[in-house]
Amino acid sequence: MAPAKVSGFHKHGDDWFFNAGLPSDLTIIVDDVKFHLHKFPLMSKCGKIASIFEELKSTHDKTFTTKLEAFPGGPDTFLFAVKFCYGIRVEFTARNIVTVFCAADYLEMTDEYGEDNLLSKAENFFHKNVLRNWKDCILALQSCESFMPRVEKLHILQKCLNAVSMMVCTDPSLFGWPMMMYGSLQSPGGSILWNGINTGARIRSAESDWWFEDISYFSADLFERLIKTMEARGIRCELLAGAIMYYARKYLPGLGRWQSTQGGKARTVTSFSLTPATVDQKVLLESIEKLLPEKKGKSFCRFLLGLLRVASILGVSQTCQDSLEKRIGMQLELASLDGLLIPSYSNSDTLYNTDCVEQIIRHFVSSESGLTLFSPPSLDLESSPSSEPLRKVARLMDSYLAEVASDVNLKPGKIRSLAEVLPESSRPLHDGLYRALDIYFKAHPWLSDREKEELCNIIDYRKLSVDACAHASQNERLPLRVILQVLFFEQMHLRTALAGCLNVLEAESAPTGQGIAPTEIAGNVTATSETAGQIVQRDGWVTVVRENRVLKVDMEKMRSRVGELEEEFSKIKQEMKRVTKSHSSLSSPRIVARKFGCKIRTKSSDAQTDVVGSTGPTSRPSVEQACSSRNSRHRKSFSLF
């Protein structure tokens, strides 16, 4: 194999030789690669080589051999420094400037060992070229990761971080061009370039998130340092949160689904020169959680829920998970149902991680408790603007309970604790709770009536709508005692609502000239209207208000008809009493005989009369016949009656 030649040097095997033709008197080993060099060019430029030569001078006469441990950049960078020492032209770039800077510092190539030495030249190029150009600064910053202790000592890292932070706050067209903006190349003045020619056409101002893609190629540690530097410089938390969300979505699996529907950003010219970082996902997630600002928003809340989902998969620390739950709880009213349905990745038998959701709700309640505790007592919580987040969370939790209720492994105690974690005043209607329990009873048919009754105790039957009451009264899955309670409160509910509507109508139709002051009538009408309006609004009885006049007429007719029927019934009842009394009086023979002037005799008297009649004068039978005929007529009249 022919030896490789590089600007005065050639390589034979793993060894490098200078093409001067002079024998080598100095051998330097860097990562098992030998460089056969000469003492004078290196000792005149490198302070470290000179000090090593002084140490070895007493023991060696002709050839010196030394090994450089942990040399920055390895053999390639050392070859760059050696070429500079031999006077061979070298080229500084954004990719090698940090490595050369560190190598020059390692070899102590300062101006003390020669004017315009490598260290001063590298520092000059770094400040004049790299720190003023976005692309070069990003490339240099990425190369700092391999030499972290030394670049911190030389302040290279902090200078790059400060430069990037400053350029983020400035017009990106001033960082050097071309840059990829809106799919077109852009000149520093903002004009669109075509094949490098200024077309004169102006484009819109750059988006504020143009830099997200470029910094997403940094490692987790470097990214964290950059975000902290930007935060110290006062960059808006919205931009920082956007950059963190973009970075997390790029390296955490499955998190992209929980972002907004915006597509990924087009790669910039700078990003084509970068290599994606290799990150530990668990460490990255814990670092991102610490970097997140205190921010609220629907997209940010959705991002937090996605982070919590991924955290459950990766098994992050309990501190990190608790912090995510607290952050979500502070803005739970902005969450969505699909975000809360976090699968259970532990050994739990349930489909969803209900314990995590319960902790989120507790954090929300603790954050909202101040508004509830310090609100005026005269303020209605249901109509207060400050209670709107509480009502939103209550509706969200009712939907969540309805979703998880179909899980056959969900225990009754868990669904009860999820329902009771919110205060009672958060739900103006309990239809959602009833629906969730109905689904739970359907999925758990083996529950006893006692267990069902205990679960139904979380429902306030006075807060059920008409439709819910009608459904519950015919629901075979509910215990009989619960159905009876629903029917009872339904009757009270209907009576109260109808009475309120009728009172409003009577107050509206009452004339103002009946000895009642108009202001008093107006006050009564207003109070009654508000009471009835609350009932109507609570139960959704919009049609009752529209049909109340027809209902009033029908009820008045019904009242008059019922009154007539009551009068007729009273008359019939009195007549029946009189007839019954008369019947009992006429049924006594003694009273009937006395009434018609007849005399009833005993059996002995009858027998004596028969004897006397048989022996008496002939005129007696005619009298008896007459009496007999009269009695016969009276018997007939009695029997007819």
C-alpha positions in Angstrom: 0.0 0.0 0.0 1.4 3.4 -1.0 2.0 5.7 2.0 -0.6 8.5 2.5 0.7 12.1 2.1 -0.8 15.1 3.8 1.0 18.4 3.2 4.5 17.5 4.0 3.6 14.5 6.1 3.2 10.9 5.0 1.7 8.0 6.9 3.3 4.6 6.9 1.1 2.0 8.7 0.0 3.8 11.9 3.0 6.1 12.0 3.4 9.6 10.7 6.6 10.9 9.2 7.7 14.3 8.0 9.0 14.6 4.5 12.1 16.6 5.2 14.5 13.7 4.8 16.2 14.4 8.1 16.2 11.7 10.8 13.6 12.0 13.5 14.9 12.8 17.0 11.5 13.0 18.8 8.7 10.5 18.9 5.3 11.4 20.3 2.6 8.8 20.8 -1.1 9.9 20.7 -3.7 7.2 21.1 -1.2 4.5 19.9 -0.3 6.5 16.8 3.3 7.5 16.6 4.5 10.8 15.2 8.2 10.8 14.2 9.1 14.5 14.5 12.0 16.9 15.2 12.7 18.7 18.5 13.3 22.2 17.3 10.0 23.0 15.5 7.9 21.7 18.4 9.9 23.0 21.3 9.8 26.5 19.8 6.0 26.5 19.7 4.8 24.1 22.4 5.5 24.8 26.0 4.5 21.3 27.1 6.8 19.6 24.7 9.7 21.9 25.9 9.1 21.0 29.5 8.9 17.3 28.7 12.2 17.5 26.7 13.9 19.2 29.7 12.8 16.4 31.9 14.0 13.7 29.5 17.2 15.5 28.5 19.4 14.0 31.3 18.4 10.4 30.5 18.4 10.4 26.7 21.0 11.6 24.3 19.7 11.2 20.7 16.0 10.1 20.4 13.2 11.1 22.8 9.9 9.3 23.1 6.9 10.5 25.1 3.2 9.8 25.2 0.5 12.4 25.5 -2.4 11.2 27.6 -6.0 12.3 26.9 -5.1 14.6 24.1 -8.1 16.7 22.9 -9.2 15.6 19.5 -6.9 12.6 19.2 -4.2 12.1 16.5 -6.0 14.2 13.9 -6.0 17.3 16.0 -2.4 16.7 17.1 -1.4 16.5 13.4 -3.1 19.9 12.9 -1.0 21.4 15.7 2.2 19.7 14.4 1.6 21.1 10.9 1.2 24.6 12.4 4.6 24.1 14.2 6.3 23.2 10.9 4.9 26.3 9.3 2.4 24.4 7.1 -0.8 26.4 6.3 -3.8 25.2 8.3 -7.5 26.1 8.1 -9.8 27.0 10.9 -13.5 26.0 10.6 -16.5 26.1 12.9 -16.2 22.3 13.3 -12.5 22.2 14.4 -12.1 25.5 16.1 -13.1 24.2 19.6 -10.9 21.1 19.3 -7.9 23.2 18.1 -8.5 25.7 20.8 -8.4 22.9 23.5 -5.4 21.3 21.8 -3.4 24.5 21.8 -4.2 25.0 25.4 -3.1 21.4 26.2 0.2 22.0 24.4 0.6 25.4 25.9 1.1 27.0 22.5 0.9 30.6 23.8 2.5 33.8 22.5 5.3 33.2 25.1 6.7 30.5 22.8 6.2 32.4 19.6 4.3 35.4 18.2 0.8 34.7 16.8 0.9 31.2 18.2 -1.8 28.7 17.7 -3.7 29.5 20.9 -4.0 33.2 20.0 -4.9 32.5 16.4 -7.7 30.1 17.5 -9.0 32.5 20.0 -9.1 35.3 17.4 -11.0 33.2 14.9 -13.4 32.1 17.6 -14.3 35.6 18.6 -14.4 37.2 15.2 -16.0 34.5 13.2 -17.8 31.9 15.3 -19.5 34.0 17.9 -21.0 36.3 15.2 -22.6 33.6 13.0 -25.5 31.5 14.0 -24.6 28.4 12.1 -20.9 28.5 13.2 -21.9 29.1 16.8 -24.3 26.2 16.8 -21.6 23.9 15.3 -19.0 25.0 17.7 -21.4 24.6 20.6 -22.2 21.0 19.6 -18.5 20.2 19.4 -18.0 21.4 23.0 -19.7 18.3 24.3 -16.6 16.2 23.9 -14.3 18.5 25.8 -16.6 19.7 28.5 -14.1 20.2 31.4 -11.6 22.1 29.3 -14.1 24.3 27.4 -15.5 25.4 30.7 -12.1 26.4 31.9 -11.4 28.3 28.7 -14.9 29.9 28.9 -15.6 28.7 25.4 -18.9 27.0 26.4 -20.3 30.0 28.2 -19.4 32.4 25.4 -21.2 30.2 22.9 -24.3 29.9 25.1 -24.4 33.7 25.6 -24.0 34.3 21.8 -26.8 31.9 20.9 -29.1 33.4 23.6 -28.4 36.9 22.3 -29.1 35.9 18.7 -32.4 34.3 19.6 -33.6 37.7 20.7 -32.4 39.3 17.5 -33.4 39.3 13.9 -32.2 36.0 12.5 -31.3 37.6 9.1 -28.4 39.3 10.8 -26.6 36.1 11.8 -25.2 35.4 8.3 -26.8 33.9 5.3 -28.1 31.9 3.6 -30.7 30.6 6.0 -33.7 28.5 5.4 -36.9 30.5 6.0 -40.3 29.4 4.7 -38.7 27.0 2.3 -36.6 29.8 0.6 -33.1 31.0 1.0 -32.9 34.5 2.6 -30.3 37.2 2.4 -29.3 39.3 5.4 -31.5 42.1 4.2 -34.6 39.8 4.2 -34.9 39.4 0.4 -35.5 36.0 -1.3 -32.5 34.5 -3.1 -32.8 32.4 -6.2 -29.6 30.6 -7.2 -27.7 33.0 -5.0 -29.1 36.1 -6.7 -31.0 38.7 -4.8 -34.5 38.8 -6.3 -35.6 41.9 -4.4 -38.7 40.2 -3.2 -39.4 40.6 0.5 -40.8 37.8 2.7 -42.7 38.0 5.9 -40.9 38.4 9.2 -39.3 35.3 10.7 -41.3 33.2 13.1 -40.2 33.3 16.8 -39.6 29.6 16.8 -37.2 29.4 13.9 -34.4 28.3 16.2 -36.1 25.2 17.7 -34.9 22.8 15.1 -31.2 23.8 15.4 -30.9 23.5 19.1 -32.7 20.2 19.2 -29.5 18.5 18.0 -27.8 19.2 21.4 -27.4 16.7 24.1 -29.7 16.8 27.1 -27.0 18.4 29.3 -26.1 21.0 26.7 -29.7 21.7 26.0 -30.4 22.2 29.7 -27.5 24.7 30.0 -28.7 26.6 27.0 -32.3 26.9 28.3 -31.0 28.1 31.7 -28.8 30.7 30.0 -31.8 31.9 27.9 -34.0 32.1 31.0 -31.3 34.2 32.8 -31.2 36.6 29.8 -35.0 37.2 30.1 -36.3 35.3 27.1 -40.1 34.8 27.3 -41.2 31.7 29.0 -43.6 30.9 26.0 -40.6 30.6 23.7 -38.6 28.5 26.2 -41.6 26.2 26.7 -42.0 25.8 23.0 -38.3 24.9 22.6 -38.6 22.4 25.4 -41.7 20.8 23.9 -40.1 20.6 20.5 -37.0 18.9 21.9 -39.0 16.5 24.0 -41.2 15.5 21.1 -38.1 14.7 19.0 -36.4 12.3 21.5 -39.3 10.8 23.6 -41.2 8.1 21.9 -45.0 8.4 21.6 -45.0 12.0 22.8 -45.6 13.5 19.3 -49.2 12.2 19.4 -50.0 14.4 22.4 -48.8 17.6 20.8 -50.8 20.0 18.7 -51.6 19.0 15.1 -48.9 21.2 13.7 -46.5 19.3 11.4 -42.8 19.1 12.0 -40.6 22.1 11.1 -38.6 22.0 7.9 -34.9 21.5 8.6 -32.7 24.6 8.3 -29.4 24.9 6.6 -27.7 24.7 9.9 -29.5 21.5 11.0 -28.2 19.7 7.9 -24.7 20.1 9.3 -25.6 18.6 12.7 -25.8 15.1 14.0 -28.7 14.2 16.3 -27.7 13.6 19.8 -27.9 10.3 21.6 -29.9 10.7 24.8 -31.0 8.7 27.8 -34.8 9.0 27.6 -35.4 8.7 31.4 -32.7 11.2 32.3 -34.0 13.5 29.5 -37.5 13.4 30.8 -36.4 14.2 34.4 -34.3 17.1 33.1 -37.1 18.5 30.9 -39.5 18.4 33.9 -37.1 20.6 35.8 -36.7 23.0 32.9 -40.4 23.6 32.3 -41.6 27.1 33.2 -44.8 27.9 35.2 -47.1 28.2 32.3 -50.8 27.6 31.5 -52.4 26.7 28.2 -54.3 23.9 26.5 -51.4 22.8 24.3 -49.0 23.0 27.3 -51.4 21.0 29.5 -51.7 18.4 26.7 -47.9 18.2 26.6 -47.7 17.7 30.3 -50.2 14.8 30.1 -48.2 13.3 27.4 -45.0 13.6 29.5 -46.8 11.9 32.4 -47.9 9.1 30.2 -44.3 8.6 28.9 -43.0 8.9 32.5 -45.2 6.0 33.5 -43.7 3.9 30.8 -40.0 4.8 31.5 -40.4 4.5 35.3 -39.1 7.9 36.3 -38.5 8.9 39.9 -41.4 9.5 42.2 -40.3 13.1 42.7 -40.5 13.8 38.9 -43.9 12.1 38.6 -45.3 14.1 41.6 -44.1 17.3 40.1 -45.8 16.5 36.8 -49.1 15.7 38.5 -48.9 18.9 40.4 -48.3 20.9 37.3 -51.3 19.3 35.6 -53.5 19.8 38.6 -52.8 23.5 38.5 -54.4 23.7 35.1 -56.7 20.7 35.1 -59.6 22.8 33.6 -57.6 22.9 30.4 -57.1 19.2 30.1 -59.0 16.9 27.7 -60.5 13.5 28.4 -58.2 11.5 26.1 -55.2 13.0 27.9 -56.4 11.8 31.3 -57.0 8.3 30.1 -53.5 7.1 31.1 -53.1 3.4 30.8 -51.8 1.5 33.8 -48.3 0.2 33.0 -47.7 -1.2 36.5 -48.9 -4.5 38.1 -52.3 -3.1 38.6 -55.3 -5.0 37.2 -57.2 -1.9 36.1 -57.0 -0.6 32.6 -56.3 3.0 33.5 -54.1 4.7 36.1 -56.8 6.1 38.3 -54.5 6.7 41.2 -52.5 9.2 39.2 -55.7 11.0 38.1 -57.0 11.1 41.7 -53.7 12.8 42.8 -54.1 15.3 39.9 -57.6 16.2 41.1 -56.4 16.6 44.7 -53.7 19.1 43.5 -56.4 21.0 41.6 -58.7 21.1 44.6 -55.9 22.4 46.8 -55.1 25.1 44.3 -58.7 26.1 44.0 -59.4 26.0 47.7 -58.3 29.5 48.2 -61.0 30.9 45.9 -63.6 28.9 47.8 -62.5 29.7 51.2 -62.1 33.5 50.7 -65.2 34.0 48.5 -68.0 36.2 50.1 -70.8 34.2 51.7 -73.4 36.0 49.6 -71.8 35.0 46.4 -73.4 32.0 44.7 -70.7 29.5 44.0 -72.6 28.1 41.0 -72.9 31.5 39.3 -69.5 32.8 40.4 -67.0 33.4 37.6 -64.2 32.0 39.8 -66.0 28.7 40.0 -66.0 28.2 36.3 -62.8 26.1 36.4 -64.3 24.0 39.1 -67.4 23.3 37.0 -65.3 22.4 34.0 -63.3 19.9 36.0 -66.5 18.4 37.4 -67.8 17.9 33.9 -64.5 16.5 32.8 -64.4 14.1 35.8 -68.0 12.9 35.1 -66.9 12.0 31.5 -63.7 10.3 32.9 -65.8 8.2 35.3 -68.1 7.2 32.5 -65.1 6.0 30.5 -63.3 4.0 33.3 -66.6 2.6 34.7 -66.7 -0.1 32.1 -63.5 -1.6 33.6 -64.5 -4.8 35.3 -61.5 -4.7 37.6 -62.3 -1.2 38.9 -63.3 -1.4 42.6 -66.3 0.4 44.0 -64.2 2.2 46.5 -62.0 3.7 43.8 -64.9 5.1 41.7 -66.4 6.5 44.9 -63.2 8.2 45.9 -62.9 9.6 42.4 -66.4 11.0 42.5 -66.0 12.5 46.0 -62.6 14.1 45.6 -64.3 17.2 44.2 -66.4 19.4 46.5 -70.2 19.0 46.3 -70.7 22.5 45.0 -68.7 21.8 41.8 -71.6 19.9 40.3 -74.9 21.9 39.7 -76.3 18.7 38.1 -75.6 15.1 39.0 -76.6 13.6 35.7 -73.0 12.8 34.8 -72.5 10.9 38.1 -75.7 9.0 37.5 -74.6 8.1 34.0 -71.2 6.9 35.3 -72.8 4.7 38.0 -75.3 3.3 35.5 -72.4 2.2 33.3 -70.6 0.8 36.3 -73.6 -1.2 37.4 -74.0 -2.6 33.9 -70.4 -3.7 33.8 -70.5 -5.1 37.3 -73.8 -7.1 37.5 -72.6 -9.1 40.5 -72.7 -6.1 42.9 -75.1 -6.5 45.8 -77.9 -4.0 46.5 -76.0 -2.8 49.5 -72.9 -2.0 47.5 -75.1 -0.2 44.9 -76.9 1.8 47.6 -73.5 2.9 49.0 -72.4 4.1 45.6 -75.7 5.8 44.9 -75.2 7.9 48.1 -72.8 10.1 46.2 -75.8 11.3 44.1 -77.9 14.2 45.2 -81.3 13.3 43.8 -82.4 16.9 44.0 -79.8 17.7 41.4 -81.0 15.2 38.8 -82.7 16.6 35.7 -86.2 15.4 34.6 -84.8 13.1 32.0 -82.4 11.6 34.5 -85.2 11.1 37.0 -87.4 9.5 34.4 -84.6 7.1 33.4 -83.7 6.3 37.0 -87.3 5.5 38.0 -87.4 2.8 35.3 -83.8 1.5 35.7 -83.8 -2.1 36.7 -80.2 -2.0 37.7 -80.8 0.4 40.6 -81.9 -0.9 44.0 -85.6 -0.5 44.9 -84.8 1.9 47.7 -82.9 4.2 45.4 -85.8 4.1 42.8 -88.2 5.1 45.6 -86.0 8.0 46.6 -85.8 9.1 43.0 -89.6 9.0 42.6 -90.0 11.0 45.8 -87.6 13.7 44.8 -89.0 13.7 41.3 -92.5 14.6 42.6 -91.1 17.3 44.9 -89.1 18.5 41.9 -92.1 18.7 39.6 -94.3 20.4 42.2 -91.7 23.0 43.0 -91.0 23.8 39.4 -94.7 24.0 38.4 -95.5 26.1 41.5 -92.7 28.5 40.6 -93.9 28.9 37.0 -97.5 29.4 38.1 -96.5 32.0 40.6 -94.6 33.9 37.9 -97.6 33.8 35.6 -100.0 35.0 38.4 -97.6 37.8 39.3 -97.4 38.9 35.6 -101.1 38.8 35.0 -102.2 40.4 38.3 -103.6 43.9 37.9 -101.7 46.8 39.6 -104.8 48.6 40.9 -106.0 46.2 43.6 -104.5 47.9 46.5 -101.0 46.6 46.0 -98.2 49.0 45.2 -96.7 48.5 41.7 -93.2 48.4 43.2 -94.2 45.6 45.6 -95.7 43.6 42.8 -92.6 44.2 40.7 -90.4 43.1 43.6 -92.4 39.9 44.1 -92.5 39.2 40.4 -88.7 39.6 40.2 -88.0 37.4 43.2 -90.4 34.7 42.0 -89.1 34.9 38.5 -85.5 34.5 39.7 -86.5 31.5 41.8 -88.5 29.9 39.1 -85.9 30.8 36.5 -83.2 29.1 38.5 -85.3 26.0 38.7 -86.1 26.1 35.0 -82.5 26.8 34.1 -81.2 24.1 36.3 -83.4 21.4 34.9 -83.5 22.5 31.3 -87.3 23.1 31.3 -87.3 25.6 28.5 -90.6 24.3 27.1 -92.4 24.8 30.4 -91.8 28.5 30.2 -93.2 28.6 26.7 -96.3 26.6 27.5 -97.1 28.0 30.9 -100.1 30.0 29.9 -101.8 27.1 28.3 -100.9 25.0 31.4 -102.5 27.6 33.6 -105.8 27.6 31.7 -105.9 23.8 31.8 -105.3 23.7 35.5 -108.0 26.3 36.2 -110.5 24.1 34.2 -109.3 21.1 36.1 -109.7 22.9 39.4 -113.3 23.9 38.6 -114.2 20.5 37.4 -112.7 18.9 40.5 -114.8 21.3 42.6 -118.0 20.4 40.9 -117.2 16.7 41.3 -116.5 17.2 45.0 -119.9 19.0 45.4 -121.8 16.2 43.6 -120.0 13.6 45.6 -121.0 15.4 48.8 -124.6 15.5 47.8 -124.6 11.8 46.9 -122.9 11.0 50.2 -125.6 12.8 52.1 -128.4 11.2 50.2 -126.9 7.8 50.8 -126.8 8.5 54.5 -130.5 9.5 54.5 -131.6 6.5 52.5 -129.7 4.2 54.8 -131.2 5.7 57.8 -134.7 5.5 56.4 -134.2 1.9 55.4 -133.2 0.9 58.9 -136.2 2.7 60.4 -138.8 1.1 58.1 -137.5 -2.4 58.6 -138.9 -2.5 62.2 -142.5 -4.0 62.3 -143.4 -2.4 65.6 -142.5 1.0 64.4 -144.4 0.5 61.1 -147.5 -0.6 62.9 -147.4 2.3 65.3 -146.9 4.7 62.4 -150.1 3.5 60.7 -152.1 3.3 63.9 -152.1 -0.6 64.2 -151.7 -2.5 67.4 -149.6 -5.7 67.5 -150.7 -8.4 69.9 -149.0 -11.4 71.5 -149.8 -15.0 70.5 -152.0 -15.6 73.6 -154.1 -12.6 72.8 -154.5 -13.8 69.2 -155.7 -17.1 70.3 -158.1 -15.6 72.7 -159.4 -13.3 70.0 -160.0 -16.2 67.8 -162.1 -17.9 70.5 -164.1 -14.8 71.2 -164.5 -14.2 67.6 -166.0 -17.6 67.1 -168.5 -17.1 69.9 -169.3 -13.4 69.5 -172.0 -11.8 67.4 -172.0 -11.9 63.6 -171.0 -8.3 63.2 -167.4 -9.1 64.5 -166.1 -10.8 61.4 -166.9 -7.9 59.2 -164.8 -5.6 61.4 -161.9 -8.1 61.4 -162.1 -8.4 57.6 -161.9 -4.7 57.3 -158.8 -4.5 59.5 -157.3 -7.4 57.6 -157.8 -5.7 54.3 -156.2 -2.4 55.6 -153.2 -4.3 57.0 -152.9 -6.1 53.7 -152.8 -2.8 51.8 -150.1 -1.4 54.2 -147.9 -4.5 53.8 -148.1 -4.1 50.0 -147.1 -0.4 50.2 -144.2 -1.3 52.5 -143.0 -4.0 50.3 -143.1 -1.7 47.3 -141.0 0.8 49.1 
